[in-house]
Amino acid sequence: MNAKLKILHLEDSSNDAELIARYLKKANVSCDIKAVADRQSYENALHEFKPDLILSDHTLPQFNSINALKIAKSVKPDLPFILITGTVSEEFAVDCIRGGANDYILKSNLTRLPNAIRTALKEREANNKLRSSEERYKQIVEKAHEGIWILNLNFETLFVNKKMSEILGYSFEEMMGKKLVSFLDEESKTIVVSAMPGYTTEYLELKCRTKAGRQIWIELSTSALSGGHDEFIGVLGMVTDITDRKIAHEKLVQSEKQIRNFAKHLNQTMEEESARIAREIHDELGQQLAGIKMALTALKRNDKEDFEKTIVGIMEDVDVTIQSVRKIATELRPGILDTLGLIPSLEWMVGEFQRKKGVRCVVKTPATQPKIDKNVSVCYFRICQESLTNITKHANADKVEVQLEIEGDEMTLTVSDNGKGIASEKLENPFSMGLLGMRERARIIGADLQITSEKGKGTKVQLKSRLS
Amino acid sequence: MSHRKNILLIDDSLRILTYLEMMIREIGNIGDIETACDLDEAREIIKKDQTDVVVLDIQLPDGNGLDFLKWIKRISPVTRVIMFSNFADESHREAARNDGADYFFDKSHEFEEVPRALSLITVRR
């Protein structure tokens, strides 16, 4: 005992009180004694003096130790209470102990008192420790982020913690006694039944239904609980709600599928483009150059009459070849995009579109062109190009409007047509390659692409981004 | 008496430069004919010597000929610039005109116009 012990002594005889106080001092019990003689002062002292221990006589005017004990227990149940009295029957003493007193000491024999005090305090400390460790375990169980599900050997619910209750939406009472499998979906039932014989399982992913009817995924792992003699007495289940994880996994799988499809599509497109260019170069340039060579060979043979005519013919062939070169190069990548920039390029593109496809076009562009990042220009150019290609392929439109607006820092391209429109399933289909290509292009420069369409009411493609 | 005019030919194709030089040589009143394959080289030459006429392509390895045109006209407004390019459509012609070009010829179809234009220029004082 280190700090001074606060003792509340209920005793109406001041002589006896003094006697006991002196005895304790002699026994080296360092304490602070408050003596009270009646009920009122006893109750006041309990609340104000806040004793660590109570010593009580038995008989007091209009009060006795039984009452005092009852009052003490109601105020502070674990406060040690020692009865110090004169002669009292054995029966009475036992009743007192049963009622919660720690000990009783005879006034005629105080030798046991110091040790009785020490023992009573030690008991209290041990109880506190036990309670705090019980508290701790209770906290662990209740505050765990995982669900704890304790089952008996028939897999009927014995206990669920708060988290488990939350996961399934059923209260403890509703789950009590119910079998584990009754909460699972059919396929998960089979998994559990085949895994269970050993009582201990690895992580099982199971589908179940909450009280509200929502389908969720849980991860369950079980361990066998054993009694004192190594016999199995139950099953401890640890449960985590993995619904979010499962959903994210699904999304990931789908996303991978989409990437793979897109890569395949891009590859195919590149191959088709290469094939087309190869064919054009071969058919147009190849033939023209061959023709020119033949004409030159003829010249070498010194056919003087046709000399001038041959030369003129060759010049014409060369002109046509130059035309083809320009055409093929422009189809691949219009030089105008690099030399003059986005606005003239869009105007040129729309002009060509109108000329080649016979579709009435309107193009609206700003009067001045600010400095636009090259990648941004290319992106806008290609998306406009793709939109016009789509109009040719699918829309059956006879009117097209291309508008580029620059307001402050924001640039918006709008391509609208009066054609068939796109069905909403196609618009939302994540596997629609043409639209996916445009969306990916937009994403690269951090731009926002919106495609609005209604069947029969035309389509509007809008691309928006910041210039800085 | 008009002094001899110094010409600078700018093109990234050696063959084109050679042909141009050949075509120009016969014209009277030509002083020095310098050649440059890119804009860096061209810039050095212009800064160093008096250049009276420049023949300039649009697509060059280290820059856009139209921007260079603007630069020349800013630092030496009396220098005549003849644009000589394969990008000979109306948009490019108009852009060059706005930037101050004196002439614009299609490299593939109007190359004989270059010596003709030069003759006109060198006749003046």
Interface residues (C-beta under 8 A of the other chain):
Chain A: D319 I322 R326 G335 I336 D338 T339 L340 P344 E347 W348
Chain B: I58 Q59 N64 G65 L66 N86 F87 D89 S91 H92 A95 S108 H109
